[in-house]
Amino acid sequence: MKSRRFVAVGILFAGFALGLVVLTATLAPAAAGEVRLGKNVRIGGHDFSNQTYDSKHRARIYLYNGKPRKEGCVWRKDGHGGHVKVCHLQRR
């Protein structure tokens, strides 16, 4: 009788632990990362060499087949204490 209770408690604990691991993995924020672009990096034919982006300094690059209305790159605040480099570029 005691062994059945022990097995039932063990299964219940294992199920709870597995559920806790799955819940933690689902709700955990993405790991902070950093992207370092090295030599000769081109995006859409434009040079983006030796630039670093992370959670505080990000980039949004929009590529157009035709000429964009606001051509070029501008640094803007993102409202969360960081900056975003917004680029509207024509493909080459």
Biopython code that builds the backbone (N, CA, C, O; Angstrom):
import numpy as np
from Bio.PDB.StructureBuilder import StructureBuilder

atoms = [
    (1, "MET", "N", (0.812, -1.188, 0.000)),
    (1, "MET", "CA", (0.000, 0.000, 0.000)),
    (1, "MET", "C", (0.860, 1.259, 0.000)),
    (1, "MET", "O", (0.576, 2.212, -0.726)),
    (2, "LYS", "N", (1.911, 1.260, 0.815)),
    (2, "LYS", "CA", (2.780, 2.429, 0.880)),
    (2, "LYS", "C", (3.529, 2.628, -0.429)),
    (2, "LYS", "O", (3.765, 3.767, -0.833)),
    (3, "SER", "N", (3.910, 1.538, -1.103)),
    (3, "SER", "CA", (4.656, 1.677, -2.351)),
    (3, "SER", "C", (3.789, 2.311, -3.435)),
    (3, "SER", "O", (4.301, 3.064, -4.264)),
    (4, "ARG", "N", (2.479, 2.021, -3.448)),
    (4, "ARG", "CA", (1.586, 2.637, -4.426)),
    (4, "ARG", "C", (1.478, 4.144, -4.192)),
    (4, "ARG", "O", (1.473, 4.924, -5.144)),
    (5, "ARG", "N", (1.393, 4.545, -2.938)),
    (5, "ARG", "CA", (1.340, 5.971, -2.618)),
    (5, "ARG", "C", (2.634, 6.666, -3.041)),
    (5, "ARG", "O", (2.620, 7.768, -3.589)),
    (6, "PHE", "N", (3.756, 5.987, -2.768)),
    (6, "PHE", "CA", (5.054, 6.563, -3.128)),
    (6, "PHE", "C", (5.159, 6.743, -4.641)),
    (6, "PHE", "O", (5.648, 7.777, -5.096)),
    (7, "VAL", "N", (4.720, 5.784, -5.418)),
    (7, "VAL", "CA", (4.754, 5.871, -6.882)),
    (7, "VAL", "C", (3.819, 6.975, -7.350)),
    (7, "VAL", "O", (4.177, 7.739, -8.246)),
    (8, "ALA", "N", (2.643, 7.077, -6.770)),
    (8, "ALA", "CA", (1.684, 8.106, -7.168)),
    (8, "ALA", "C", (2.232, 9.498, -6.866)),
    (8, "ALA", "O", (2.091, 10.410, -7.681)),
    (9, "VAL", "N", (2.845, 9.664, -5.720)),
    (9, "VAL", "CA", (3.432, 10.960, -5.361)),
    (9, "VAL", "C", (4.600, 11.270, -6.292)),
    (9, "VAL", "O", (4.771, 12.418, -6.702)),
    (10, "GLY", "N", (5.392, 10.282, -6.627)),
    (10, "GLY", "CA", (6.515, 10.477, -7.542)),
    (10, "GLY", "C", (6.042, 10.896, -8.926)),
    (10, "GLY", "O", (6.634, 11.789, -9.533)),
    (11, "ILE", "N", (4.996, 10.275, -9.433)),
    (11, "ILE", "CA", (4.445, 10.637, -10.743)),
    (11, "ILE", "C", (3.872, 12.049, -10.698)),
    (11, "ILE", "O", (4.063, 12.835, -11.626)),
    (12, "LEU", "N", (3.176, 12.362, -9.621)),
    (12, "LEU", "CA", (2.604, 13.696, -9.474)),
    (12, "LEU", "C", (3.711, 14.749, -9.429)),
    (12, "LEU", "O", (3.597, 15.792, -10.074)),
    (13, "PHE", "N", (4.778, 14.486, -8.677)),
    (13, "PHE", "CA", (5.897, 15.425, -8.601)),
    (13, "PHE", "C", (6.585, 15.580, -9.960)),
    (13, "PHE", "O", (6.930, 16.697, -10.346)),
    (14, "ALA", "N", (6.788, 14.490, -10.684)),
    (14, "ALA", "CA", (7.429, 14.546, -12.002)),
    (14, "ALA", "C", (6.575, 15.354, -12.973)),
    (14, "ALA", "O", (7.107, 16.143, -13.755)),
    (15, "GLY", "N", (5.264, 15.169, -12.932)),
    (15, "GLY", "CA", (4.370, 15.941, -13.797)),
    (15, "GLY", "C", (4.413, 17.424, -13.460)),
    (15, "GLY", "O", (4.427, 18.272, -14.352)),
    (16, "PHE", "N", (4.435, 17.732, -12.161)),
    (16, "PHE", "CA", (4.521, 19.132, -11.731)),
    (16, "PHE", "C", (5.833, 19.761, -12.167)),
    (16, "PHE", "O", (5.846, 20.895, -12.645)),
    (17, "ALA", "N", (6.944, 19.034, -12.009)),
    (17, "ALA", "CA", (8.256, 19.551, -12.400)),
    (17, "ALA", "C", (8.318, 19.787, -13.910)),
    (17, "ALA", "O", (8.840, 20.807, -14.360)),
    (18, "LEU", "N", (7.789, 18.854, -14.681)),
    (18, "LEU", "CA", (7.782, 19.008, -16.133)),
    (18, "LEU", "C", (6.931, 20.207, -16.544)),
    (18, "LEU", "O", (7.328, 20.980, -17.417)),
    (19, "GLY", "N", (5.780, 20.361, -15.928)),
    (19, "GLY", "CA", (4.921, 21.516, -16.218)),
    (19, "GLY", "C", (5.599, 22.831, -15.862)),
    (19, "GLY", "O", (5.465, 23.814, -16.590)),
    (20, "LEU", "N", (6.315, 22.856, -14.763)),
    (20, "LEU", "CA", (7.029, 24.062, -14.343)),
    (20, "LEU", "C", (8.144, 24.415, -15.328)),
    (20, "LEU", "O", (8.344, 25.589, -15.637)),
    (21, "VAL", "N", (8.866, 23.416, -15.821)),
    (21, "VAL", "CA", (9.932, 23.654, -16.808)),
    (21, "VAL", "C", (9.339, 24.196, -18.105)),
    (21, "VAL", "O", (9.874, 25.145, -18.678)),
    (22, "VAL", "N", (8.251, 23.609, -18.570)),
    (22, "VAL", "CA", (7.617, 24.070, -19.812)),
    (22, "VAL", "C", (7.083, 25.492, -19.641)),
    (22, "VAL", "O", (7.243, 26.320, -20.537)),
    (23, "LEU", "N", (6.463, 25.780, -18.524)),
    (23, "LEU", "CA", (5.928, 27.117, -18.268)),
    (23, "LEU", "C", (7.054, 28.153, -18.195)),
    (23, "LEU", "O", (6.916, 29.253, -18.730)),
    (24, "THR", "N", (8.144, 27.814, -17.549)),
    (24, "THR", "CA", (9.276, 28.731, -17.441)),
    (24, "THR", "C", (9.880, 29.008, -18.817)),
    (24, "THR", "O", (10.198, 30.153, -19.137)),
    (25, "ALA", "N", (10.037, 27.975, -19.620)),
    (25, "ALA", "CA", (10.617, 28.153, -20.957)),
    (25, "ALA", "C", (9.697, 28.986, -21.847)),
    (25, "ALA", "O", (10.172, 29.753, -22.683)),
    (26, "THR", "N", (8.401, 28.840, -21.675)),
    (26, "THR", "CA", (7.446, 29.583, -22.494)),
    (26, "THR", "C", (7.413, 31.051, -22.113)),
    (26, "THR", "O", (7.349, 31.910, -22.993)),
    (27, "LEU", "N", (7.454, 31.359, -20.835)),
    (27, "LEU", "CA", (7.310, 32.733, -20.377)),
    (27, "LEU", "C", (8.629, 33.485, -20.248)),
    (27, "LEU", "O", (8.624, 34.699, -20.046)),
    (28, "ALA", "N", (9.743, 32.798, -20.358)),
    (28, "ALA", "CA", (11.047, 33.457, -20.211)),
    (28, "ALA", "C", (11.303, 34.367, -21.406)),
    (28, "ALA", "O", (11.001, 33.994, -22.539)),
    (29, "PRO", "N", (11.851, 35.547, -21.171)),
    (29, "PRO", "CA", (12.154, 36.431, -22.295)),
    (29, "PRO", "C", (13.293, 35.869, -23.134)),
    (29, "PRO", "O", (14.078, 35.042, -22.670)),
    (30, "ALA", "N", (13.365, 36.326, -24.358)),
    (30, "ALA", "CA", (14.438, 35.868, -25.253)),
    (30, "ALA", "C", (15.786, 36.297, -24.677)),
    (30, "ALA", "O", (15.906, 37.343, -24.039)),
    (31, "ALA", "N", (16.763, 35.490, -24.912)),
    (31, "ALA", "CA", (18.101, 35.802, -24.407)),
    (31, "ALA", "C", (18.624, 37.050, -25.100)),
    (31, "ALA", "O", (18.446, 37.235, -26.304)),
    (32, "ALA", "N", (19.260, 37.887, -24.329)),
    (32, "ALA", "CA", (19.821, 39.113, -24.897)),
    (32, "ALA", "C", (20.964, 38.739, -25.832)),
    (32, "ALA", "O", (21.829, 37.936, -25.483)),
    (33, "GLY", "N", (20.956, 39.317, -26.999)),
    (33, "GLY", "CA", (21.977, 39.000, -27.987)),
    (33, "GLY", "C", (22.581, 40.264, -28.561)),
    (33, "GLY", "O", (22.080, 41.369, -28.353)),
    (34, "GLU", "N", (23.650, 40.078, -29.275)),
    (34, "GLU", "CA", (24.334, 41.192, -29.913)),
    (34, "GLU", "C", (24.770, 40.737, -31.287)),
    (34, "GLU", "O", (25.258, 39.620, -31.459)),
    (35, "VAL", "N", (24.593, 41.605, -32.259)),
    (35, "VAL", "CA", (25.004, 41.304, -33.626)),
    (35, "VAL", "C", (26.131, 42.252, -33.986)),
    (35, "VAL", "O", (25.973, 43.472, -33.929)),
    (36, "ARG", "N", (27.261, 41.688, -34.356)),
    (36, "ARG", "CA", (28.398, 42.495, -34.794)),
    (36, "ARG", "C", (28.640, 42.200, -36.262)),
    (36, "ARG", "O", (28.970, 41.075, -36.639)),
    (37, "LEU", "N", (28.474, 43.210, -37.075)),
    (37, "LEU", "CA", (28.699, 43.048, -38.496)),
    (37, "LEU", "C", (30.164, 43.345, -38.780)),
    (37, "LEU", "O", (30.684, 44.377, -38.356)),
    (38, "GLY", "N", (30.824, 42.457, -39.487)),
    (38, "GLY", "CA", (32.255, 42.593, -39.729)),
    (38, "GLY", "C", (32.567, 43.326, -41.022)),
    (38, "GLY", "O", (31.834, 44.223, -41.439)),
    (39, "LYS", "N", (33.666, 42.931, -41.648)),
    (39, "LYS", "CA", (34.127, 43.583, -42.869)),
    (39, "LYS", "C", (33.250, 43.188, -44.057)),
    (39, "LYS", "O", (32.747, 42.067, -44.130)),
    (40, "ASN", "N", (33.082, 44.114, -44.965)),
    (40, "ASN", "CA", (32.413, 43.878, -46.243)),
    (40, "ASN", "C", (30.993, 43.327, -46.102)),
    (40, "ASN", "O", (30.609, 42.418, -46.838)),
    (41, "VAL", "N", (30.218, 43.864, -45.175)),
    (41, "VAL", "CA", (28.827, 43.458, -45.011)),
    (41, "VAL", "C", (27.958, 44.414, -45.808)),
    (41, "VAL", "O", (28.000, 45.627, -45.603)),
    (42, "ARG", "N", (27.165, 43.853, -46.725)),
    (42, "ARG", "CA", (26.306, 44.669, -47.567)),
    (42, "ARG", "C", (24.876, 44.168, -47.435)),
    (42, "ARG", "O", (24.618, 42.967, -47.502)),
    (43, "ILE", "N", (23.945, 45.108, -47.244)),
    (43, "ILE", "CA", (22.521, 44.794, -47.169)),
    (43, "ILE", "C", (21.848, 45.557, -48.286)),
    (43, "ILE", "O", (21.808, 46.788, -48.277)),
    (44, "GLY", "N", (21.322, 44.825, -49.244)),
    (44, "GLY", "CA", (20.675, 45.461, -50.379)),
    (44, "GLY", "C", (21.625, 46.301, -51.204)),
    (44, "GLY", "O", (21.200, 47.244, -51.871)),
    (45, "GLY", "N", (22.912, 45.971, -51.168)),
    (45, "GLY", "CA", (23.908, 46.721, -51.919)),
    (45, "GLY", "C", (24.492, 47.899, -51.161)),
    (45, "GLY", "O", (25.335, 48.613, -51.704)),
    (46, "HIS", "N", (24.069, 48.126, -49.921)),
    (46, "HIS", "CA", (24.567, 49.247, -49.112)),
    (46, "HIS", "C", (25.520, 48.718, -48.041)),
    (46, "HIS", "O", (25.313, 47.638, -47.488)),
    (47, "ASP", "N", (26.555, 49.487, -47.762)),
    (47, "ASP", "CA", (27.607, 49.058, -46.843)),
    (47, "ASP", "C", (27.165, 49.225, -45.389)),
    (47, "ASP", "O", (26.835, 50.332, -44.963)),
    (48, "PHE", "N", (27.160, 48.135, -44.633)),
    (48, "PHE", "CA", (26.858, 48.156, -43.197)),
    (48, "PHE", "C", (28.009, 47.530, -42.417)),
    (48, "PHE", "O", (27.783, 46.875, -41.400)),
    (49, "SER", "N", (29.229, 47.724, -42.880)),
    (49, "SER", "CA", (30.401, 47.119, -42.251)),
    (49, "SER", "C", (30.680, 47.726, -40.878)),
    (49, "SER", "O", (30.435, 48.908, -40.638)),
    (50, "ASN", "N", (31.202, 46.880, -39.983)),
    (50, "ASN", "CA", (31.695, 47.279, -38.657)),
    (50, "ASN", "C", (30.665, 48.039, -37.833)),
    (50, "ASN", "O", (30.981, 49.073, -37.244)),
    (51, "GLN", "N", (29.438, 47.534, -37.789)),
    (51, "GLN", "CA", (28.398, 48.117, -36.950)),
    (51, "GLN", "C", (27.941, 47.060, -35.956)),
    (51, "GLN", "O", (27.927, 45.872, -36.278)),
    (52, "THR", "N", (27.565, 47.480, -34.750)),
    (52, "THR", "CA", (27.125, 46.570, -33.697)),
    (52, "THR", "C", (25.722, 46.961, -33.254)),
    (52, "THR", "O", (25.435, 48.137, -33.030)),
    (53, "TYR", "N", (24.851, 45.964, -33.131)),
    (53, "TYR", "CA", (23.479, 46.192, -32.684)),
    (53, "TYR", "C", (23.172, 45.251, -31.526)),
    (53, "TYR", "O", (23.575, 44.087, -31.535)),
    (54, "ASP", "N", (22.449, 45.770, -30.522)),
    (54, "ASP", "CA", (22.013, 44.961, -29.390)),
    (54, "ASP", "C", (20.638, 45.448, -28.967)),
    (54, "ASP", "O", (19.941, 46.075, -29.765)),
    (55, "SER", "N", (20.228, 45.177, -27.732)),
    (55, "SER", "CA", (18.888, 45.551, -27.293)),
    (55, "SER", "C", (18.709, 47.061, -27.147)),
    (55, "SER", "O", (17.582, 47.550, -27.216)),
    (56, "LYS", "N", (19.783, 47.801, -26.948)),
    (56, "LYS", "CA", (19.694, 49.258, -26.797)),
    (56, "LYS", "C", (19.944, 50.005, -28.103)),
    (56, "LYS", "O", (19.472, 51.130, -28.269)),
    (57, "HIS", "N", (20.665, 49.406, -29.014)),
    (57, "HIS", "CA", (20.943, 50.016, -30.320)),
    (57, "HIS", "C", (20.512, 49.016, -31.392)),
    (57, "HIS", "O", (21.211, 48.042, -31.672)),
    (58, "ARG", "N", (19.348, 49.280, -31.981)),
    (58, "ARG", "CA", (18.771, 48.349, -32.951)),
    (58, "ARG", "C", (18.729, 48.997, -34.326)),
    (58, "ARG", "O", (19.025, 50.182, -34.480)),
    (59, "ALA", "N", (18.358, 48.200, -35.323)),
    (59, "ALA", "CA", (18.267, 48.718, -36.688)),
    (59, "ALA", "C", (17.009, 48.182, -37.354)),
    (59, "ALA", "O", (16.636, 47.024, -37.169)),
    (60, "ARG", "N", (16.359, 49.045, -38.131)),
    (60, "ARG", "CA", (15.262, 48.651, -39.012)),
    (60, "ARG", "C", (15.657, 49.108, -40.403)),
    (60, "ARG", "O", (15.840, 50.300, -40.648)),
    (61, "ILE", "N", (15.787, 48.160, -41.303)),
    (61, "ILE", "CA", (16.235, 48.480, -42.652)),
    (61, "ILE", "C", (15.119, 48.111, -43.619)),
    (61, "ILE", "O", (14.722, 46.950, -43.712)),
    (62, "TYR", "N", (14.622, 49.106, -44.335)),
    (62, "TYR", "CA", (13.581, 48.909, -45.326)),
    (62, "TYR", "C", (14.207, 49.041, -46.704)),
    (62, "TYR", "O", (14.844, 50.051, -47.005)),
    (63, "LEU", "N", (14.028, 48.017, -47.548)),
    (63, "LEU", "CA", (14.580, 48.030, -48.899)),
    (63, "LEU", "C", (13.437, 48.192, -49.900)),
    (63, "LEU", "O", (12.411, 47.520, -49.796)),
    (64, "TYR", "N", (13.621, 49.080, -50.857)),
    (64, "TYR", "CA", (12.611, 49.377, -51.867)),
    (64, "TYR", "C", (13.172, 49.077, -53.258)),
    (64, "TYR", "O", (14.361, 49.269, -53.513)),
    (65, "ASN", "N", (12.304, 48.606, -54.148)),
    (65, "ASN", "CA", (12.719, 48.412, -55.541)),
    (65, "ASN", "C", (12.826, 49.759, -56.241)),
    (65, "ASN", "O", (13.730, 49.960, -57.052)),
    (66, "GLY", "N", (11.917, 50.685, -55.943)),
    (66, "GLY", "CA", (11.971, 52.033, -56.488)),
    (66, "GLY", "C", (12.618, 52.977, -55.491)),
    (66, "GLY", "O", (13.135, 52.544, -54.462)),
    (67, "LYS", "N", (12.589, 54.255, -55.792)),
    (67, "LYS", "CA", (13.199, 55.252, -54.908)),
    (67, "LYS", "C", (12.281, 55.499, -53.704)),
    (67, "LYS", "O", (11.107, 55.818, -53.888)),
    (68, "PRO", "N", (12.798, 55.357, -52.470)),
    (68, "PRO", "CA", (11.962, 55.597, -51.281)),
    (68, "PRO", "C", (11.700, 57.085, -51.081)),
    (68, "PRO", "O", (12.470, 57.939, -51.519)),
    (69, "ARG", "N", (10.585, 57.368, -50.402)),
    (69, "ARG", "CA", (10.229, 58.763, -50.160)),
    (69, "ARG", "C", (11.247, 59.448, -49.245)),
    (69, "ARG", "O", (11.707, 60.551, -49.543)),
    (70, "LYS", "N", (11.599, 58.795, -48.134)),
    (70, "LYS", "CA", (12.588, 59.349, -47.197)),
    (70, "LYS", "C", (13.849, 58.498, -47.298)),
    (70, "LYS", "O", (14.019, 57.550, -46.530)),
    (71, "GLU", "N", (14.723, 58.822, -48.224)),
    (71, "GLU", "CA", (15.917, 58.014, -48.449)),
    (71, "GLU", "C", (16.989, 58.339, -47.405)),
    (71, "GLU", "O", (17.179, 59.495, -47.029)),
    (72, "GLY", "N", (17.681, 57.298, -46.947)),
    (72, "GLY", "CA", (18.769, 57.477, -46.005)),
    (72, "GLY", "C", (18.485, 56.825, -44.661)),
    (72, "GLY", "O", (17.488, 56.123, -44.493)),
    (73, "CYS", "N", (19.385, 57.069, -43.700)),
    (73, "CYS", "CA", (19.289, 56.483, -42.362)),
    (73, "CYS", "C", (19.207, 57.578, -41.308)),
    (73, "CYS", "O", (19.857, 58.617, -41.423)),
    (74, "VAL", "N", (18.396, 57.331, -40.272)),
    (74, "VAL", "CA", (18.204, 58.287, -39.180)),
    (74, "VAL", "C", (18.150, 57.505, -37.871)),
    (74, "VAL", "O", (17.506, 56.458, -37.799)),
    (75, "TRP", "N", (18.827, 58.008, -36.829)),
    (75, "TRP", "CA", (18.720, 57.418, -35.493)),
    (75, "TRP", "C", (17.513, 58.023, -34.793)),
    (75, "TRP", "O", (17.352, 59.243, -34.780)),
    (76, "ARG", "N", (16.659, 57.180, -34.209)),
    (76, "ARG", "CA", (15.469, 57.626, -33.487)),
    (76, "ARG", "C", (15.418, 56.934, -32.126)),
    (76, "ARG", "O", (15.951, 55.838, -31.957)),
    (77, "LYS", "N", (14.769, 57.588, -31.155)),
    (77, "LYS", "CA", (14.552, 56.967, -29.849)),
    (77, "LYS", "C", (13.428, 55.950, -29.985)),
    (77, "LYS", "O", (12.485, 56.150, -30.750)),
    (78, "ASP", "N", (13.539, 54.850, -29.230)),
    (78, "ASP", "CA", (12.507, 53.820, -29.321)),
    (78, "ASP", "C", (11.481, 53.885, -28.192)),
    (78, "ASP", "O", (10.540, 53.091, -28.180)),
    (79, "GLY", "N", (11.638, 54.811, -27.244)),
    (79, "GLY", "CA", (10.681, 54.943, -26.149)),
    (79, "GLY", "C", (10.958, 54.031, -24.970)),
    (79, "GLY", "O", (10.241, 54.084, -23.970)),
    (80, "HIS", "N", (11.986, 53.194, -25.064)),
    (80, "HIS", "CA", (12.338, 52.283, -23.969)),
    (80, "HIS", "C", (13.776, 52.482, -23.519)),
    (80, "HIS", "O", (14.371, 51.574, -22.938)),
    (81, "GLY", "N", (14.338, 53.646, -23.775)),
    (81, "GLY", "CA", (15.699, 53.943, -23.367)),
    (81, "GLY", "C", (16.760, 53.551, -24.379)),
    (81, "GLY", "O", (17.952, 53.621, -24.079)),
    (82, "GLY", "N", (16.356, 53.144, -25.556)),
    (82, "GLY", "CA", (17.318, 52.751, -26.584)),
    (82, "GLY", "C", (17.150, 53.595, -27.833)),
    (82, "GLY", "O", (16.352, 54.532, -27.872)),
    (83, "HIS", "N", (17.919, 53.240, -28.854)),
    (83, "HIS", "CA", (17.864, 53.955, -30.117)),
    (83, "HIS", "C", (17.696, 52.958, -31.259)),
    (83, "HIS", "O", (18.170, 51.824, -31.189)),
    (84, "VAL", "N", (17.012, 53.401, -32.308)),
    (84, "VAL", "CA", (16.789, 52.567, -33.467)),
    (84, "VAL", "C", (17.303, 53.315, -34.704)),
    (84, "VAL", "O", (16.975, 54.481, -34.918)),
    (85, "LYS", "N", (18.102, 52.631, -35.499)),
    (85, "LYS", "CA", (18.571, 53.212, -36.750)),
    (85, "LYS", "C", (17.582, 52.781, -37.832)),
    (85, "LYS", "O", (17.508, 51.603, -38.181)),
    (86, "VAL", "N", (16.829, 53.738, -38.354)),
    (86, "VAL", "CA", (15.815, 53.474, -39.363)),
    (86, "VAL", "C", (16.399, 53.862, -40.724)),
    (86, "VAL", "O", (16.770, 55.015, -40.946)),
    (87, "CYS", "N", (16.475, 52.887, -41.626)),
    (87, "CYS", "CA", (17.040, 53.133, -42.958)),
    (87, "CYS", "C", (16.011, 52.809, -44.027)),
    (87, "CYS", "O", (15.430, 51.724, -44.035)),
    (88, "HIS", "N", (15.790, 53.752, -44.926)),
    (88, "HIS", "CA", (14.954, 53.559, -46.108)),
    (88, "HIS", "C", (15.899, 53.609, -47.305)),
    (88, "HIS", "O", (16.380, 54.679, -47.676)),
    (89, "LEU", "N", (16.164, 52.454, -47.909)),
    (89, "LEU", "CA", (17.182, 52.357, -48.948)),
    (89, "LEU", "C", (16.615, 51.739, -50.213)),
    (89, "LEU", "O", (15.695, 50.922, -50.160)),
    (90, "GLN", "N", (17.171, 52.137, -51.354)),
    (90, "GLN", "CA", (16.801, 51.551, -52.638)),
    (90, "GLN", "C", (17.745, 50.404, -52.932)),
    (90, "GLN", "O", (18.954, 50.518, -52.725)),
    (91, "ARG", "N", (17.194, 49.290, -53.416)),
    (91, "ARG", "CA", (18.057, 48.153, -53.788)),
    (91, "ARG", "C", (18.958, 48.575, -54.933)),
    (91, "ARG", "O", (18.565, 49.360, -55.796)),
    (92, "ARG", "N", (20.154, 48.052, -54.928)),
    (92, "ARG", "CA", (21.091, 48.353, -56.022)),
    (92, "ARG", "C", (21.175, 47.190, -56.961)),
    (92, "ARG", "O", (21.909, 47.245, -57.948)),
]
sb = StructureBuilder()
sb.init_structure("model")
sb.init_model(0)
sb.init_chain("A")
sb.init_seg("    ")
for serial, (resi, resn, name, xyz) in enumerate(atoms, 1):
    if name == "N":
        sb.init_residue(resn, " ", resi, " ")
    sb.init_atom(name, np.array(xyz, "f"), 0.0, 1.0, " ", f" {name:<3s}", serial, name[0])
structure = sb.get_structure()
